[in-house]
């Protein structure tokens, strides 16, 4: 909890500082500033803070049991197809390979399972150069259903792998700003939701890149 609070404070400090400086400069009508750039930055940082707070509230609600998950039979194959149709304009920039089993029914809350898949896919896009490969594979056995999302790119240092599920953890220790508006909670939400579903999640270096996978019991 201490680490979490420290990380939250660190993540909020920079956008809040930018908001203060930029709004003060605009209010004081400082000469020579790019007002459009300042306004765009204020909007971007506000959206980032809003997204961060919403994610933390949702995580807190799930952890505390305040939000009750609505378990039902969910066909992950159909869910993946729906998500991929939505992401088609984004994935056109990559070599996208898709292999989905004909049907893969699991017990879960479709809203949160959709969020899990989107978070992993967003993570893959953020860490893949345009033109490189992203592959989505859904496999099913009698007892288990496994979704794997691979992105071509650099391997993750071994000492960082086990920490990637932590809130706000970054392999970039300098916490540089990359303009991708990433609040550092995507994989943490994946882990939280999977725990509530009795499933597991894994991340590993594989040939040519990194693979994130989730495993649920088959119905």
C-alpha positions as CSV (number, residue, x, y, z in Angstrom):
1,X,0.0,0.0,0.0
2,X,2.9,2.4,0.8
3,X,4.4,1.7,-2.6
4,X,1.1,2.2,-4.3
5,X,0.5,5.6,-2.7
6,X,4.1,6.6,-3.5
7,X,3.6,5.6,-7.1
8,X,0.3,7.3,-7.4
9,X,1.8,10.5,-6.0
10,X,4.7,10.3,-8.5
11,X,2.4,9.7,-11.5
12,X,0.1,12.6,-10.5
13,X,2.9,15.1,-9.7
14,X,4.0,15.8,-13.3
15,X,0.6,16.3,-14.9
16,X,-0.5,18.5,-12.0
17,X,2.6,20.6,-12.3
18,X,2.1,21.0,-16.0
19,X,-1.5,22.0,-15.5
20,X,-0.5,24.6,-13.0
21,X,2.3,26.1,-15.1
22,X,0.4,26.2,-18.3
23,X,-2.8,27.6,-16.9
24,X,-0.8,30.3,-15.0
25,X,1.0,31.3,-18.2
26,X,-2.2,31.5,-20.1
27,X,-3.9,33.5,-17.4
28,X,-1.0,35.9,-17.3
29,X,-1.0,36.2,-21.1
30,X,2.7,35.4,-21.3
31,X,4.0,36.6,-24.7
32,X,5.5,34.2,-27.2
33,X,3.8,31.0,-26.0
34,X,2.0,28.6,-28.3
35,X,-1.5,28.9,-26.9
36,X,-2.9,26.0,-29.0
37,X,-0.1,23.7,-27.8
38,X,-0.7,24.8,-24.2
39,X,-4.4,24.1,-24.5
40,X,-3.8,20.7,-26.1
41,X,-1.4,19.7,-23.3
42,X,-3.9,20.8,-20.6
43,X,-6.6,18.7,-22.3
44,X,-4.3,15.7,-22.6
45,X,-3.0,15.9,-19.0
46,X,-6.6,16.3,-17.7
47,X,-7.7,13.3,-19.6
48,X,-4.8,11.3,-18.2
49,X,-5.6,12.2,-14.7
50,X,-9.3,11.4,-15.2
51,X,-8.5,8.0,-16.7
52,X,-6.1,7.3,-13.8
53,X,-8.6,8.2,-11.1
54,X,-11.4,6.2,-12.9
55,X,-9.1,3.1,-13.1
56,X,-8.1,3.4,-9.4
57,X,-11.7,3.7,-8.3
58,X,-12.8,0.7,-10.4
59,X,-9.9,-1.4,-9.1
60,X,-10.7,-0.4,-5.5
61,X,-14.4,-1.3,-6.0
62,X,-13.6,-4.7,-7.4
63,X,-11.0,-5.5,-4.7
64,X,-13.4,-4.4,-1.9
65,X,-16.3,-6.4,-3.4
66,X,-18.3,-3.3,-3.8
67,X,-18.8,-4.2,-7.5
68,X,-20.3,-7.6,-7.9
69,X,-19.2,-9.4,-11.1
70,X,-22.0,-10.7,-13.2
71,X,-20.9,-14.3,-14.1
72,X,-22.4,-15.9,-17.2
73,X,-21.3,-18.1,-20.0
74,X,-19.1,-16.0,-22.4
75,X,-17.8,-17.2,-25.7
76,X,-14.3,-15.7,-25.8
77,X,-14.1,-16.4,-29.6
78,X,-17.0,-14.1,-30.3
79,X,-15.7,-11.5,-27.8
80,X,-12.3,-11.5,-29.5
81,X,-13.9,-11.1,-32.9
82,X,-15.9,-8.1,-31.7
83,X,-12.9,-6.5,-30.2
84,X,-10.8,-7.1,-33.3
85,X,-13.4,-5.5,-35.5
86,X,-13.3,-2.5,-33.2
87,X,-9.5,-2.3,-33.4
88,X,-9.2,-3.0,-37.1
89,X,-8.3,0.7,-38.0
90,X,-5.5,0.5,-35.4
91,X,-4.2,-3.0,-36.4
92,X,-3.9,-2.0,-40.0
93,X,-0.6,-0.5,-39.1
94,X,0.8,-3.8,-38.0
95,X,1.3,-7.4,-39.4
96,X,-1.7,-8.8,-37.6
97,X,-2.1,-12.6,-37.3
98,X,-5.3,-14.1,-35.8
99,X,-5.9,-17.7,-34.8
100,X,-9.1,-18.3,-32.9
101,X,-10.6,-21.6,-32.0
102,X,-14.2,-22.1,-33.3
103,X,-15.8,-21.6,-29.8
104,X,-14.3,-21.1,-26.3
105,X,-16.9,-20.7,-23.6
106,X,-15.9,-19.6,-20.1
107,X,-17.7,-18.4,-17.0
108,X,-17.1,-14.7,-16.5
109,X,-18.3,-11.1,-16.5
110,X,-18.2,-10.1,-20.2
111,X,-17.6,-6.4,-19.4
112,X,-14.4,-7.1,-17.4
113,X,-13.2,-9.8,-19.7
114,X,-13.5,-7.4,-22.6
115,X,-11.5,-4.9,-20.6
116,X,-8.8,-7.5,-19.9
117,X,-8.4,-8.3,-23.6
118,X,-8.4,-4.7,-24.6
119,X,-5.8,-3.8,-22.0
120,X,-3.5,-6.6,-23.2
121,X,-4.0,-5.6,-26.8
122,X,-3.4,-1.9,-26.0
123,X,-0.2,-2.9,-24.3
124,X,0.9,-4.9,-27.4
125,X,0.2,-1.9,-29.6
126,X,2.1,0.5,-27.3
127,X,5.2,-1.7,-27.4
128,X,5.2,-2.6,-31.1
129,X,6.7,-0.5,-33.9
130,X,4.5,0.2,-36.9
131,X,4.9,-2.6,-39.4
132,X,5.9,-5.2,-36.9
133,X,3.8,-8.3,-35.9
134,X,1.0,-8.6,-33.4
135,X,-0.6,-12.0,-33.1
136,X,-3.8,-13.1,-31.2
137,X,-4.2,-16.8,-30.5
138,X,-7.1,-18.4,-28.7
139,X,-6.8,-22.1,-27.8
140,X,-9.1,-24.4,-25.9
141,X,-8.7,-27.8,-24.2
142,X,-11.2,-29.8,-22.3
143,X,-10.3,-28.0,-19.1
144,X,-8.6,-24.7,-20.0
145,X,-9.0,-21.8,-22.4
146,X,-5.9,-19.8,-23.2
147,X,-5.6,-16.4,-25.0
148,X,-2.2,-15.3,-26.1
149,X,-1.3,-11.9,-27.5
150,X,2.2,-11.6,-28.9
151,X,4.0,-8.4,-30.0
152,X,7.2,-8.3,-31.9
153,X,9.8,-6.1,-30.2
154,X,12.5,-5.9,-27.6
155,X,12.6,-8.5,-24.7
156,X,11.8,-7.3,-21.2
157,X,14.6,-7.6,-18.7
158,X,14.1,-10.8,-16.6
159,X,14.2,-8.8,-13.4
160,X,11.3,-6.7,-14.5
161,X,8.9,-9.5,-15.7
162,X,7.4,-10.4,-12.3
163,X,6.8,-6.8,-11.5
164,X,4.9,-5.8,-14.6
165,X,1.6,-6.7,-12.9
166,X,2.2,-4.1,-10.2
167,X,0.4,-0.8,-10.4
168,X,2.5,2.0,-12.2
169,X,5.5,-0.3,-12.6
170,X,7.6,0.6,-15.6
171,X,10.7,-0.9,-17.1
172,X,11.6,2.7,-17.9
173,X,13.0,3.6,-14.5
174,X,13.3,7.2,-15.6
175,X,9.6,7.3,-16.2
176,X,10.0,9.3,-19.4
177,X,7.0,10.8,-21.0
178,X,6.3,9.0,-24.3
179,X,3.1,10.9,-25.4
180,X,1.1,7.7,-25.3
181,X,-1.0,8.7,-22.3
182,X,-0.3,5.5,-20.6
183,X,-1.3,5.6,-16.9
184,X,0.5,2.4,-15.9
185,X,-2.6,0.5,-14.7
186,X,-3.4,-1.7,-17.7
187,X,-1.7,-4.9,-16.6
188,X,-2.6,-4.3,-13.0
189,X,-6.2,-4.3,-13.9
190,X,-5.7,-7.5,-15.9
191,X,-4.3,-9.2,-12.9
192,X,-7.0,-7.9,-10.6
193,X,-9.8,-9.1,-12.9
194,X,-8.2,-12.5,-13.6
195,X,-7.8,-13.1,-9.8
196,X,-11.6,-12.4,-9.4
197,X,-12.3,-14.9,-12.2
198,X,-10.1,-17.6,-10.7
199,X,-7.9,-17.4,-13.8
200,X,-4.2,-16.7,-14.3
201,X,-2.1,-14.3,-16.3
202,X,1.4,-14.6,-17.6
203,X,4.0,-12.5,-19.4
204,X,7.1,-13.9,-21.0
205,X,9.8,-13.2,-23.5
206,X,9.3,-15.3,-26.6
207,X,11.1,-15.6,-29.9
208,X,11.2,-12.1,-31.4
209,X,9.1,-10.4,-28.8
210,X,6.8,-10.7,-25.8
211,X,3.7,-12.7,-25.1
212,X,1.0,-11.9,-22.6
213,X,-1.5,-14.7,-21.9
214,X,-4.6,-15.3,-19.8
215,X,-5.9,-18.7,-18.8
216,X,-9.5,-19.5,-17.7
217,X,-11.4,-22.7,-17.0
218,X,-13.3,-24.0,-20.0
219,X,-17.0,-24.6,-19.8
